[in-house]
Amino acid sequence: VVAVAVNRGWAYVDDPVPSLPGGRQVVEGRLRIDEPASGRPSPEGQVYNYNAGDVVGAAGLEAQLEGVPVLQGVVQLEEPGQGLGDPVLPERSLGNHLSYAFQWWFFAAAIPVGLVILARREAMDEFAMAVAGVGAPRRRSGPTDEELEDRLVEGQLVEGRQ
């Protein structure tokens, strides 16, 4: 005897979950290999991943299945039970995503144009400063601090040799 977790379908949060059918049942479905345990706390009676250990724990069946090997996988029913169904898939229309796509493509195309404009503006400013004679670095009258320090060090060396 082996225990197998069975995914019977989906129920909305506000809908009551239909009870299990009584007696012996024949199950046809696909066996899915276990997903890794999520490791995060889940709401009472629910699981985040298809993990046999998590499913058995959420169902509160540890005591009943003690000593019975649990198959490390979940059987997905081909046809969900009564009151249950397949999960509702989201609408796959472009919606507002198309406008966001156009917006990002516009910005991507505008970046090289903006770089060319900025480079031209920078070159024109440098040219105007060169023509006006403003662009050359100004030199202070008198020696710089670095030159004064060099003279002091050289003077000390000369005095030390005498």
PyMOL commands that place a pseudoatom at each C-alpha (Angstrom):
pseudoatom trace, name=CA, resn=VAL, resi=1, chain=A, elem=C, hetatm=0, pos=[0.000, 0.000, 0.000]
pseudoatom trace, name=CA, resn=VAL, resi=2, chain=A, elem=C, hetatm=0, pos=[1.314, 3.417, -1.003]
pseudoatom trace, name=CA, resn=ALA, resi=3, chain=A, elem=C, hetatm=0, pos=[-0.257, 6.820, -0.333]
pseudoatom trace, name=CA, resn=VAL, resi=4, chain=A, elem=C, hetatm=0, pos=[-0.496, 9.307, -3.196]
pseudoatom trace, name=CA, resn=ALA, resi=5, chain=A, elem=C, hetatm=0, pos=[-1.464, 12.970, -3.007]
pseudoatom trace, name=CA, resn=VAL, resi=6, chain=A, elem=C, hetatm=0, pos=[-4.142, 13.849, -5.572]
pseudoatom trace, name=CA, resn=ASN, resi=7, chain=A, elem=C, hetatm=0, pos=[-4.751, 17.326, -6.946]
pseudoatom trace, name=CA, resn=ARG, resi=8, chain=A, elem=C, hetatm=0, pos=[-8.534, 17.371, -7.386]
pseudoatom trace, name=CA, resn=GLY, resi=9, chain=A, elem=C, hetatm=0, pos=[-8.719, 20.855, -8.893]
pseudoatom trace, name=CA, resn=TRP, resi=10, chain=A, elem=C, hetatm=0, pos=[-9.084, 24.418, -7.691]
pseudoatom trace, name=CA, resn=ALA, resi=11, chain=A, elem=C, hetatm=0, pos=[-11.649, 26.207, -5.554]
pseudoatom trace, name=CA, resn=TYR, resi=12, chain=A, elem=C, hetatm=0, pos=[-11.959, 29.939, -4.996]
pseudoatom trace, name=CA, resn=VAL, resi=13, chain=A, elem=C, hetatm=0, pos=[-11.016, 31.243, -1.567]
pseudoatom trace, name=CA, resn=ASP, resi=14, chain=A, elem=C, hetatm=0, pos=[-14.601, 32.171, -0.650]
pseudoatom trace, name=CA, resn=ASP, resi=15, chain=A, elem=C, hetatm=0, pos=[-16.149, 28.893, -1.931]
pseudoatom trace, name=CA, resn=PRO, resi=16, chain=A, elem=C, hetatm=0, pos=[-16.345, 25.887, 0.360]
pseudoatom trace, name=CA, resn=VAL, resi=17, chain=A, elem=C, hetatm=0, pos=[-14.128, 22.991, -0.739]
pseudoatom trace, name=CA, resn=PRO, resi=18, chain=A, elem=C, hetatm=0, pos=[-16.277, 19.988, -1.744]
pseudoatom trace, name=CA, resn=SER, resi=19, chain=A, elem=C, hetatm=0, pos=[-15.888, 16.978, 0.527]
pseudoatom trace, name=CA, resn=LEU, resi=20, chain=A, elem=C, hetatm=0, pos=[-13.984, 13.906, -0.553]
pseudoatom trace, name=CA, resn=PRO, resi=21, chain=A, elem=C, hetatm=0, pos=[-15.984, 11.107, -2.141]
pseudoatom trace, name=CA, resn=GLY, resi=22, chain=A, elem=C, hetatm=0, pos=[-16.437, 8.128, 0.175]
pseudoatom trace, name=CA, resn=GLY, resi=23, chain=A, elem=C, hetatm=0, pos=[-15.241, 4.566, -0.378]
pseudoatom trace, name=CA, resn=ARG, resi=24, chain=A, elem=C, hetatm=0, pos=[-12.647, 3.208, -2.755]
pseudoatom trace, name=CA, resn=GLN, resi=25, chain=A, elem=C, hetatm=0, pos=[-11.908, 5.453, -5.730]
pseudoatom trace, name=CA, resn=VAL, resi=26, chain=A, elem=C, hetatm=0, pos=[-10.198, 4.855, -9.055]
pseudoatom trace, name=CA, resn=VAL, resi=27, chain=A, elem=C, hetatm=0, pos=[-8.008, 7.792, -10.020]
pseudoatom trace, name=CA, resn=GLU, resi=28, chain=A, elem=C, hetatm=0, pos=[-6.780, 8.513, -13.520]
pseudoatom trace, name=CA, resn=GLY, resi=29, chain=A, elem=C, hetatm=0, pos=[-4.298, 11.283, -13.957]
pseudoatom trace, name=CA, resn=ARG, resi=30, chain=A, elem=C, hetatm=0, pos=[-0.710, 12.283, -14.563]
pseudoatom trace, name=CA, resn=LEU, resi=31, chain=A, elem=C, hetatm=0, pos=[1.974, 11.843, -11.948]
pseudoatom trace, name=CA, resn=ARG, resi=32, chain=A, elem=C, hetatm=0, pos=[3.938, 15.016, -11.366]
pseudoatom trace, name=CA, resn=ILE, resi=33, chain=A, elem=C, hetatm=0, pos=[7.273, 14.873, -9.605]
pseudoatom trace, name=CA, resn=ASP, resi=34, chain=A, elem=C, hetatm=0, pos=[7.472, 16.767, -6.323]
pseudoatom trace, name=CA, resn=GLU, resi=35, chain=A, elem=C, hetatm=0, pos=[8.426, 20.407, -6.328]
pseudoatom trace, name=CA, resn=PRO, resi=36, chain=A, elem=C, hetatm=0, pos=[10.789, 21.491, -3.576]
pseudoatom trace, name=CA, resn=ALA, resi=37, chain=A, elem=C, hetatm=0, pos=[9.150, 22.464, -0.301]
pseudoatom trace, name=CA, resn=SER, resi=38, chain=A, elem=C, hetatm=0, pos=[8.494, 26.211, -0.165]
pseudoatom trace, name=CA, resn=GLY, resi=39, chain=A, elem=C, hetatm=0, pos=[9.755, 26.642, 3.393]
pseudoatom trace, name=CA, resn=ARG, resi=40, chain=A, elem=C, hetatm=0, pos=[7.403, 29.552, 4.074]
pseudoatom trace, name=CA, resn=PRO, resi=41, chain=A, elem=C, hetatm=0, pos=[4.322, 29.312, 6.261]
pseudoatom trace, name=CA, resn=SER, resi=42, chain=A, elem=C, hetatm=0, pos=[1.118, 28.793, 4.294]
pseudoatom trace, name=CA, resn=PRO, resi=43, chain=A, elem=C, hetatm=0, pos=[-2.498, 29.403, 5.298]
pseudoatom trace, name=CA, resn=GLU, resi=44, chain=A, elem=C, hetatm=0, pos=[-4.319, 26.627, 7.139]
pseudoatom trace, name=CA, resn=GLY, resi=45, chain=A, elem=C, hetatm=0, pos=[-5.130, 23.703, 4.829]
pseudoatom trace, name=CA, resn=GLN, resi=46, chain=A, elem=C, hetatm=0, pos=[-3.264, 25.195, 1.845]
pseudoatom trace, name=CA, resn=VAL, resi=47, chain=A, elem=C, hetatm=0, pos=[0.124, 24.659, 0.225]
pseudoatom trace, name=CA, resn=TYR, resi=48, chain=A, elem=C, hetatm=0, pos=[2.269, 26.820, -2.029]
pseudoatom trace, name=CA, resn=ASN, resi=49, chain=A, elem=C, hetatm=0, pos=[3.943, 24.022, -3.999]
pseudoatom trace, name=CA, resn=TYR, resi=50, chain=A, elem=C, hetatm=0, pos=[3.047, 20.529, -5.182]
pseudoatom trace, name=CA, resn=ASN, resi=51, chain=A, elem=C, hetatm=0, pos=[5.102, 18.780, -2.527]
pseudoatom trace, name=CA, resn=ALA, resi=52, chain=A, elem=C, hetatm=0, pos=[3.746, 15.521, -1.116]
pseudoatom trace, name=CA, resn=GLY, resi=53, chain=A, elem=C, hetatm=0, pos=[5.083, 16.240, 2.368]
pseudoatom trace, name=CA, resn=ASP, resi=54, chain=A, elem=C, hetatm=0, pos=[3.479, 19.693, 2.416]
pseudoatom trace, name=CA, resn=VAL, resi=55, chain=A, elem=C, hetatm=0, pos=[0.177, 18.314, 1.093]
pseudoatom trace, name=CA, resn=VAL, resi=56, chain=A, elem=C, hetatm=0, pos=[0.030, 15.568, 3.736]
pseudoatom trace, name=CA, resn=GLY, resi=57, chain=A, elem=C, hetatm=0, pos=[0.885, 18.106, 6.446]
pseudoatom trace, name=CA, resn=ALA, resi=58, chain=A, elem=C, hetatm=0, pos=[-1.724, 20.631, 5.267]
pseudoatom trace, name=CA, resn=ALA, resi=59, chain=A, elem=C, hetatm=0, pos=[-4.382, 17.906, 5.148]
pseudoatom trace, name=CA, resn=GLY, resi=60, chain=A, elem=C, hetatm=0, pos=[-3.518, 16.820, 8.688]
pseudoatom trace, name=CA, resn=LEU, resi=61, chain=A, elem=C, hetatm=0, pos=[-2.937, 13.194, 7.662]
pseudoatom trace, name=CA, resn=GLU, resi=62, chain=A, elem=C, hetatm=0, pos=[0.469, 12.557, 9.287]
pseudoatom trace, name=CA, resn=ALA, resi=63, chain=A, elem=C, hetatm=0, pos=[-1.004, 10.350, 12.039]
pseudoatom trace, name=CA, resn=GLN, resi=64, chain=A, elem=C, hetatm=0, pos=[-3.201, 8.343, 9.641]
pseudoatom trace, name=CA, resn=LEU, resi=65, chain=A, elem=C, hetatm=0, pos=[-0.319, 7.725, 7.226]
pseudoatom trace, name=CA, resn=GLU, resi=66, chain=A, elem=C, hetatm=0, pos=[2.249, 6.771, 9.862]
pseudoatom trace, name=CA, resn=GLY, resi=67, chain=A, elem=C, hetatm=0, pos=[4.243, 3.817, 8.547]
pseudoatom trace, name=CA, resn=VAL, resi=68, chain=A, elem=C, hetatm=0, pos=[2.709, 4.100, 5.050]
pseudoatom trace, name=CA, resn=PRO, resi=69, chain=A, elem=C, hetatm=0, pos=[5.136, 5.236, 2.333]
pseudoatom trace, name=CA, resn=VAL, resi=70, chain=A, elem=C, hetatm=0, pos=[3.999, 8.400, 0.538]
pseudoatom trace, name=CA, resn=LEU, resi=71, chain=A, elem=C, hetatm=0, pos=[4.797, 8.598, -3.172]
pseudoatom trace, name=CA, resn=GLN, resi=72, chain=A, elem=C, hetatm=0, pos=[6.987, 11.641, -3.817]
pseudoatom trace, name=CA, resn=GLY, resi=73, chain=A, elem=C, hetatm=0, pos=[4.737, 13.165, -6.428]
pseudoatom trace, name=CA, resn=VAL, resi=74, chain=A, elem=C, hetatm=0, pos=[1.228, 14.462, -6.961]
pseudoatom trace, name=CA, resn=VAL, resi=75, chain=A, elem=C, hetatm=0, pos=[-1.377, 12.992, -9.302]
pseudoatom trace, name=CA, resn=GLN, resi=76, chain=A, elem=C, hetatm=0, pos=[-3.037, 15.675, -11.397]
pseudoatom trace, name=CA, resn=LEU, resi=77, chain=A, elem=C, hetatm=0, pos=[-6.587, 14.630, -12.318]
pseudoatom trace, name=CA, resn=GLU, resi=78, chain=A, elem=C, hetatm=0, pos=[-7.426, 14.920, -15.996]
pseudoatom trace, name=CA, resn=GLU, resi=79, chain=A, elem=C, hetatm=0, pos=[-10.965, 16.060, -15.148]
pseudoatom trace, name=CA, resn=PRO, resi=80, chain=A, elem=C, hetatm=0, pos=[-11.472, 17.952, -11.896]
pseudoatom trace, name=CA, resn=GLY, resi=81, chain=A, elem=C, hetatm=0, pos=[-14.143, 16.792, -9.473]
pseudoatom trace, name=CA, resn=GLN, resi=82, chain=A, elem=C, hetatm=0, pos=[-17.578, 18.319, -9.136]
pseudoatom trace, name=CA, resn=GLY, resi=83, chain=A, elem=C, hetatm=0, pos=[-17.443, 21.825, -7.669]
pseudoatom trace, name=CA, resn=LEU, resi=84, chain=A, elem=C, hetatm=0, pos=[-13.801, 22.169, -8.578]
pseudoatom trace, name=CA, resn=GLY, resi=85, chain=A, elem=C, hetatm=0, pos=[-12.220, 23.392, -11.762]
pseudoatom trace, name=CA, resn=ASP, resi=86, chain=A, elem=C, hetatm=0, pos=[-9.080, 24.441, -13.507]
pseudoatom trace, name=CA, resn=PRO, resi=87, chain=A, elem=C, hetatm=0, pos=[-7.507, 27.666, -12.324]
pseudoatom trace, name=CA, resn=VAL, resi=88, chain=A, elem=C, hetatm=0, pos=[-8.751, 30.746, -14.150]
pseudoatom trace, name=CA, resn=LEU, resi=89, chain=A, elem=C, hetatm=0, pos=[-5.999, 31.969, -16.428]
pseudoatom trace, name=CA, resn=PRO, resi=90, chain=A, elem=C, hetatm=0, pos=[-5.410, 35.696, -16.715]
pseudoatom trace, name=CA, resn=GLU, resi=91, chain=A, elem=C, hetatm=0, pos=[-6.535, 37.538, -19.812]
pseudoatom trace, name=CA, resn=ARG, resi=92, chain=A, elem=C, hetatm=0, pos=[-3.775, 37.479, -22.415]
pseudoatom trace, name=CA, resn=SER, resi=93, chain=A, elem=C, hetatm=0, pos=[-4.532, 40.735, -24.197]
pseudoatom trace, name=CA, resn=LEU, resi=94, chain=A, elem=C, hetatm=0, pos=[-1.932, 43.441, -24.694]
pseudoatom trace, name=CA, resn=GLY, resi=95, chain=A, elem=C, hetatm=0, pos=[-3.996, 45.939, -22.702]
pseudoatom trace, name=CA, resn=ASN, resi=96, chain=A, elem=C, hetatm=0, pos=[-1.857, 48.751, -21.354]
pseudoatom trace, name=CA, resn=HIS, resi=97, chain=A, elem=C, hetatm=0, pos=[1.312, 46.717, -21.897]
pseudoatom trace, name=CA, resn=LEU, resi=98, chain=A, elem=C, hetatm=0, pos=[1.406, 47.815, -25.532]
pseudoatom trace, name=CA, resn=SER, resi=99, chain=A, elem=C, hetatm=0, pos=[1.587, 51.483, -24.554]
pseudoatom trace, name=CA, resn=TYR, resi=100, chain=A, elem=C, hetatm=0, pos=[4.416, 50.705, -22.104]
pseudoatom trace, name=CA, resn=ALA, resi=101, chain=A, elem=C, hetatm=0, pos=[6.260, 48.855, -24.857]
pseudoatom trace, name=CA, resn=PHE, resi=102, chain=A, elem=C, hetatm=0, pos=[5.981, 51.857, -27.182]
pseudoatom trace, name=CA, resn=GLN, resi=103, chain=A, elem=C, hetatm=0, pos=[7.117, 54.157, -24.383]
pseudoatom trace, name=CA, resn=TRP, resi=104, chain=A, elem=C, hetatm=0, pos=[10.265, 52.117, -23.704]
pseudoatom trace, name=CA, resn=TRP, resi=105, chain=A, elem=C, hetatm=0, pos=[11.088, 51.757, -27.405]
pseudoatom trace, name=CA, resn=PHE, resi=106, chain=A, elem=C, hetatm=0, pos=[10.730, 55.534, -27.783]
pseudoatom trace, name=CA, resn=PHE, resi=107, chain=A, elem=C, hetatm=0, pos=[13.097, 56.155, -24.851]
pseudoatom trace, name=CA, resn=ALA, resi=108, chain=A, elem=C, hetatm=0, pos=[15.582, 53.614, -26.203]
pseudoatom trace, name=CA, resn=ALA, resi=109, chain=A, elem=C, hetatm=0, pos=[15.599, 55.377, -29.590]
pseudoatom trace, name=CA, resn=ALA, resi=110, chain=A, elem=C, hetatm=0, pos=[15.815, 58.823, -27.976]
pseudoatom trace, name=CA, resn=ILE, resi=111, chain=A, elem=C, hetatm=0, pos=[19.006, 58.070, -26.009]
pseudoatom trace, name=CA, resn=PRO, resi=112, chain=A, elem=C, hetatm=0, pos=[21.409, 58.093, -29.010]
pseudoatom trace, name=CA, resn=VAL, resi=113, chain=A, elem=C, hetatm=0, pos=[19.714, 61.206, -30.379]
pseudoatom trace, name=CA, resn=GLY, resi=114, chain=A, elem=C, hetatm=0, pos=[20.106, 62.930, -27.012]
pseudoatom trace, name=CA, resn=LEU, resi=115, chain=A, elem=C, hetatm=0, pos=[23.776, 61.943, -26.816]
pseudoatom trace, name=CA, resn=VAL, resi=116, chain=A, elem=C, hetatm=0, pos=[24.458, 63.441, -30.256]
pseudoatom trace, name=CA, resn=ILE, resi=117, chain=A, elem=C, hetatm=0, pos=[22.687, 66.680, -29.288]
pseudoatom trace, name=CA, resn=LEU, resi=118, chain=A, elem=C, hetatm=0, pos=[24.658, 66.936, -26.028]
pseudoatom trace, name=CA, resn=ALA, resi=119, chain=A, elem=C, hetatm=0, pos=[27.981, 66.215, -27.772]
pseudoatom trace, name=CA, resn=ARG, resi=120, chain=A, elem=C, hetatm=0, pos=[27.290, 68.898, -30.420]
pseudoatom trace, name=CA, resn=ARG, resi=121, chain=A, elem=C, hetatm=0, pos=[26.298, 71.422, -27.744]
pseudoatom trace, name=CA, resn=GLU, resi=122, chain=A, elem=C, hetatm=0, pos=[29.485, 70.668, -25.761]
pseudoatom trace, name=CA, resn=ALA, resi=123, chain=A, elem=C, hetatm=0, pos=[31.656, 71.050, -28.896]
pseudoatom trace, name=CA, resn=MET, resi=124, chain=A, elem=C, hetatm=0, pos=[29.967, 74.349, -29.783]
pseudoatom trace, name=CA, resn=ASP, resi=125, chain=A, elem=C, hetatm=0, pos=[30.528, 75.693, -26.257]
pseudoatom trace, name=CA, resn=GLU, resi=126, chain=A, elem=C, hetatm=0, pos=[34.216, 74.728, -26.336]
pseudoatom trace, name=CA, resn=PHE, resi=127, chain=A, elem=C, hetatm=0, pos=[34.598, 76.351, -29.773]
pseudoatom trace, name=CA, resn=ALA, resi=128, chain=A, elem=C, hetatm=0, pos=[32.924, 79.568, -28.594]
pseudoatom trace, name=CA, resn=MET, resi=129, chain=A, elem=C, hetatm=0, pos=[35.175, 79.715, -25.514]
pseudoatom trace, name=CA, resn=ALA, resi=130, chain=A, elem=C, hetatm=0, pos=[38.285, 79.157, -27.647]
pseudoatom trace, name=CA, resn=VAL, resi=131, chain=A, elem=C, hetatm=0, pos=[37.265, 81.954, -30.044]
pseudoatom trace, name=CA, resn=ALA, resi=132, chain=A, elem=C, hetatm=0, pos=[36.615, 84.312, -27.143]
pseudoatom trace, name=CA, resn=GLY, resi=133, chain=A, elem=C, hetatm=0, pos=[39.942, 83.409, -25.557]
pseudoatom trace, name=CA, resn=VAL, resi=134, chain=A, elem=C, hetatm=0, pos=[38.263, 82.311, -22.357]
pseudoatom trace, name=CA, resn=GLY, resi=135, chain=A, elem=C, hetatm=0, pos=[39.011, 78.635, -22.717]
pseudoatom trace, name=CA, resn=ALA, resi=136, chain=A, elem=C, hetatm=0, pos=[42.731, 78.788, -21.886]
pseudoatom trace, name=CA, resn=PRO, resi=137, chain=A, elem=C, hetatm=0, pos=[43.510, 78.048, -18.235]
pseudoatom trace, name=CA, resn=ARG, resi=138, chain=A, elem=C, hetatm=0, pos=[44.425, 81.129, -16.261]
pseudoatom trace, name=CA, resn=ARG, resi=139, chain=A, elem=C, hetatm=0, pos=[47.818, 81.313, -14.639]
pseudoatom trace, name=CA, resn=ARG, resi=140, chain=A, elem=C, hetatm=0, pos=[48.201, 82.994, -11.296]
pseudoatom trace, name=CA, resn=SER, resi=141, chain=A, elem=C, hetatm=0, pos=[50.913, 85.558, -10.928]
pseudoatom trace, name=CA, resn=GLY, resi=142, chain=A, elem=C, hetatm=0, pos=[53.754, 84.239, -8.821]
pseudoatom trace, name=CA, resn=PRO, resi=143, chain=A, elem=C, hetatm=0, pos=[54.816, 80.697, -8.039]
pseudoatom trace, name=CA, resn=THR, resi=144, chain=A, elem=C, hetatm=0, pos=[52.359, 77.996, -7.013]
pseudoatom trace, name=CA, resn=ASP, resi=145, chain=A, elem=C, hetatm=0, pos=[52.422, 76.282, -3.619]
pseudoatom trace, name=CA, resn=GLU, resi=146, chain=A, elem=C, hetatm=0, pos=[54.028, 73.260, -5.222]
pseudoatom trace, name=CA, resn=GLU, resi=147, chain=A, elem=C, hetatm=0, pos=[56.845, 75.342, -6.697]
pseudoatom trace, name=CA, resn=LEU, resi=148, chain=A, elem=C, hetatm=0, pos=[57.439, 77.056, -3.334]
pseudoatom trace, name=CA, resn=GLU, resi=149, chain=A, elem=C, hetatm=0, pos=[57.645, 73.697, -1.572]
pseudoatom trace, name=CA, resn=ASP, resi=150, chain=A, elem=C, hetatm=0, pos=[60.129, 72.410, -4.169]
pseudoatom trace, name=CA, resn=ARG, resi=151, chain=A, elem=C, hetatm=0, pos=[62.347, 75.477, -3.618]
pseudoatom trace, name=CA, resn=LEU, resi=152, chain=A, elem=C, hetatm=0, pos=[62.292, 74.975, 0.166]
pseudoatom trace, name=CA, resn=VAL, resi=153, chain=A, elem=C, hetatm=0, pos=[63.232, 71.290, -0.121]
pseudoatom trace, name=CA, resn=GLU, resi=154, chain=A, elem=C, hetatm=0, pos=[66.038, 72.062, -2.587]
pseudoatom trace, name=CA, resn=GLY, resi=155, chain=A, elem=C, hetatm=0, pos=[67.307, 74.839, -0.293]
pseudoatom trace, name=CA, resn=GLN, resi=156, chain=A, elem=C, hetatm=0, pos=[67.402, 72.431, 2.668]
pseudoatom trace, name=CA, resn=LEU, resi=157, chain=A, elem=C, hetatm=0, pos=[69.328, 69.894, 0.610]
pseudoatom trace, name=CA, resn=VAL, resi=158, chain=A, elem=C, hetatm=0, pos=[71.886, 72.480, -0.416]
pseudoatom trace, name=CA, resn=GLU, resi=159, chain=A, elem=C, hetatm=0, pos=[72.336, 73.684, 3.187]
pseudoatom trace, name=CA, resn=GLY, resi=160, chain=A, elem=C, hetatm=0, pos=[72.712, 70.094, 4.391]
pseudoatom trace, name=CA, resn=ARG, resi=161, chain=A, elem=C, hetatm=0, pos=[75.624, 69.462, 1.963]
pseudoatom trace, name=CA, resn=GLN, resi=162, chain=A, elem=C, hetatm=0, pos=[77.654, 72.447, 3.154]
for i in range(1, 162): cmd.bond("trace and resi %d" % i, "trace and resi %d" % (i + 1))
show_as sticks, trace
zoom trace
